[in-house]
Amino acid sequence: MLLSIIIPCYNCESNIEKLLLSIKEQLNETVQLVLINDGSWDATHDIITKFTSDNPSIKIKYINSINQGAAKARSTGLNYAEGDYVFFCDSDDMISANFISVFTELSNDKPDMIYFCSTVLDSQGNRFKKVHFPLAYIESNSNEVFNYLLKKGLWTAAVWTYIFRKDLVLKSGAIFTDRKVHEDHLFTLRLLAGSEKISICNSELYFQNVTSGSLTKSPKKIDYLTERYKSYKEAREDIIYKFSQESIVLYDRWSMSSLLQILTENKKMVFQGIMHTAIYRVLWKEKLVILDFVKSKVKKKSRDLRAYPNRGNDANLLISHFH
């Protein structure tokens, strides 16, 4: 088996059939589908069982479990994956019509990881680049890939932005942390750090659907912010000797940017955060990193501040609180 596509499913009745049918159109005998129903209470289970019974020739492993969260669902999927390579696909999203054929061609070079271009689609039909590579090439230095993505503002730990060799999981010690959110940071960073050959693909192979009710767009609470910070500290301590100092500094800035963005997109949290003991300690402890992040933004072209005036004002509010 060449590739296992793992799809954790939770209350995804509105999209899962469309996703499965699109994958079916390009499946061949070298691809396995691993579907994990993570305690859905809608029609997800019925849709999957019907698809499975209607397509007996497709290699499908279906696990119907109680709700355990994304981390355990993905780990369960890995245990049942028979492919040399693994790809995690979110049940709300879509892959391109040539996903498997492009992967098959790239796998001939036997890379540890395959990074490809992905696009975000919102409910208004707008398209935004998630990850973008202008050229296709093979990279043997994982730090170069990490550095490039951070510098271009394209870094994400999302597991659907790449395909990886299954044996790399054991080799690199990649694990999903037991969190409700941001559980994939260590997994992605360890895979990347352990890769000796990375295929960079400039084809658009994945489409992330972002709706108003999705986790990406939904209002966040203080606990979400603290979990985000914990995942950052956990990951940073793990990678400090695996990537260059420049990349670590860029990762610090990216993490602080993410934290500030969560605050500014949930404006009630700005003052709640300052008054919240745990968040106050985070902001105070990381004030130098935050200041470094702000300074790095100021050094960039002034159009960044003009394009996001509110974001800049909110960031200044937070920084000035610690002067």
N, C-alpha and C positions, 0 to 999 in steps of 0.2 A: 504494500500500500504506500503510495507516494504522499498523499495529503489527507489530513483529517481536518474538517471544518467543524469547529465546536460552536454551538449556538445556545447559550443560556437563555431560557425563556421565562418571563414573568409577566403575566397579564398582558400579553401582546397579541390578542385576537385580531386587532385591527390591521396588523402588518405581516404576521408570521406566514400566512398562506402565500402572499405575494412574494415574500423573500424566498420561500422554499421552491415555488414554481420557477422563479428566475434562476435559482441555482440548478434546478433539475434540467433546464434547457442546455446546460453546459457540462453536466456530469459525465464521467466515464468510469471505467472499472478501476482506475487508480485512485479514486477519491472516496472517502468515507464521510458520512454526516453523523455527528454526535449531537443529539438534542437533549438538553436537560430542562425539564419543566420544574422550575424552582417554586413549587407551591402555588401556582396560579389558581385563582378562584373564578376566572372567566372561562371562555370557551377555548382557551389555548390547548388544553389536553385533547379535546375532541378534534380540533383541527389537525393536530400532529398525528394522532392515531389514524385518522382518515387518510392523510397523506401517506403514511407508512403502509397502510393496507392497500392503497391504490397503486403503490410503486414497489412491488416486491423485489424487483430486480436491482433496486438501489441499495447500496451498502449503508444501512442506517442502524445506529445504536440509540435507542430511546430510553432515557432514565426519568421516571416520574417520581419526584421526591417531595418531601416537605420543604417549606421555605427556609433556606439557610443563608441567603445572601449571595451576591455576585462572586465573592472570593471562593467560597466553598463549591459553588456551582461550577466555576471554571476548573478548580482543582479536581473535581469529580470527572469532568469531561476529559482532562488530561489522562486520568487513569484508564479510560476506555479508548483513548486515541491509538489507532494502529498505524498511522502514517509516519513516514520519516520526517515529514514536516507538519506543522500545526498552524492553523489560523483561527483566531477568535473573532466571531462576527456577532455584533449586537443585533438582537431580534427586531429592533426598530428601524434598522438601516437597510441598505441595499449594496450589492456588489455589481461591478460592471459586467456586461455581457461577455467580455473576453477575459475575465479574471483568471479562470483556470488555465486557459491556453497560454496566457502571458506567464503565469507562474510556472507551468510545465517547461516552457522554454528557458526561463531563468534558472530553474532547478538543475539544468544540465551542467552549470558551473559549480554546483554543490556548495553554495554559500551557507554560512551559519544563519544569516538573517537576510530578508528581502524587505527593503523599505520602498514604498510606492507613494504616488500622489493621491490625496484624498480631498474631498469637497464637502462643505457644510451646506445643507439645504434647509432654509427656514420655512415657516408656515405661509409666508407671503410669496414664496417662490424665488427668493433671493439666493444667490450662490456666493459662497466665500471659500477661498482656499484654506484648507486646514494644514496640510503638508504639501510642499511643492518642491520638485527637483527639476531644474531646467535641462539637465543632461543625465544620461544613463551611464553608469560606470561601476567598476568593482573597487571597493575600498578595503584595504587590509588593516587600517588603523581606526579602531572604534572611536577613539578620542576625536578624530577629525569629523566624524559624522555627528557626534554629540555637540561639538563646538559649532559646526555649521548650523545645526538646527536651533541652537540657543541664540547665536548671533543674528539669525534671520527672523527670530521671533516665532519659529515654527515648532519648537520643542513641545512634545506632549508625551505623557506616559501611557496614553490610551493603547490598549493591546490590539486594537483593530487597525493600527497604522503600519503593521508589519507582519510578515510570516517568519517562522523560526523553525530550526531543526529541533525535534523533540529531545534528542540526546543532549542538547545545549542546556536544557533545564537542570539536569543533574550535574552536568559539568560546571555550570556557573552558580549553582545553589539558588536559582531563582525561585522565589516563593510569593504567594499572595498573602498579604497581611490580613489579619482578621478584623477588618474595619467595615463599616457600612458604606464609607466613601473613601476614595483615594487608595484603594486596596492594591492598585496595580503599580505603584511607583517603584518599589523594590524589585518587583518581577521584571519590569522593563529595563531598569538600569543595570541589573545584574546580567540579564541576557546580552545587552549591548556591550558591557564591559568584558564579557567572556567571549565575544565574537572575534574571530580572526579573519573572517572573510564576509564582507557585507555587500550585497548587490543593491545598487541604487537604481530604481526604475522610474523613468519620467512619464509613465502612463498613469492616467487617472483610473484607479481601480475600485475606489470605495466612496460611498455617499452617506454621510451622516445626516439623518433627519432630526432636526431640532424643532420641537413644538413648544407651545406656551406652557404645557403641563409637564414637560420633561424635567429631569433633575437638573440639566444644564441651565434651564431658564426659570425654574421655580425659585421663590423667595428662600433665602438661607437663614438659618438661625445660628446663634453663637456656637453651639456644639459643632456645627459644620466647620466653622472657622478654626476651632481648636483641633479638630481632627485633621484638617488640612495642614496646620502647623506641625502637629506630631509626625505626620507622614514625611514632611520636609526634613525635620531634624533626624528622623530615623534613617532616611535615605542618604542624607549628607554624611552622616557618620560612617555609613557603609561604603560610600564611593570615594572618600577623600583621598585614598591612595590608589584608586583605579583609573582616575582621569587627571589631566593636567591641572595645575593651579589656576590657569586662565579659565578653564571650563568650570571649575568649582566656583569661582567668583561669578561667572555668568549664570550658573545654576542658582546661586544665592539671589542674584538680582531677579531672575525669573520667578523664583519662589515668593520673594517679597512683592513682586508685581502682581502675582496671583492673589496673594492675601489682600493687598490694597484694592484690587479690582473687586474682590468679593465684598469688601466693606463699602466701596463707593457705589456698587450696583444694588446694594441693600442699605440705603442711606440711614435707616433707623439704627443699623448696627454700628455706625460710626460712633455715636454717643453711648450706645449700649456697650460697645466694645471697650471704650475708655473707662466706663464705670465698672465693667466686669473684671473682677480680680485676676482671673486667669489670662484674659486678653491683655489687660494692662501690663502684666508681667512679661508677656510675649513681646509687646511693642517696646517696652523699656529695655528688655534684654537684647532685642535685635535692632535697637535704634541706629547703631553704626552701619549695619547692613542696609537698613532702610534709607539712611542718609546717602550711602554709597549708591543705592539704586536711583534715588532722586537726582543726585548729581550726574549720574550717567545719562539720565533723561534730559537734563538741562543742557548737557554738552551736545546732544543731538540737534538736528535742525529745528528751529523755533516753530515750524509748522505742526509739530507734534502737539505742542501745548495749545495752539490755535484750534486744532482739530478736536481736541478733547478738553475744553476749558473747565468743565465741571469736575472731571477726573483730576485735573491738576490742582484745582482749588481744594478738593477733599483731601488729596495727598498732602498738600501744604498744611492743612488743618491738623492732620495727624502728626506731621513732623514737628510743627511749631509747638505742639503740646509738650514736647520733650526737650525744648531748648532751655 
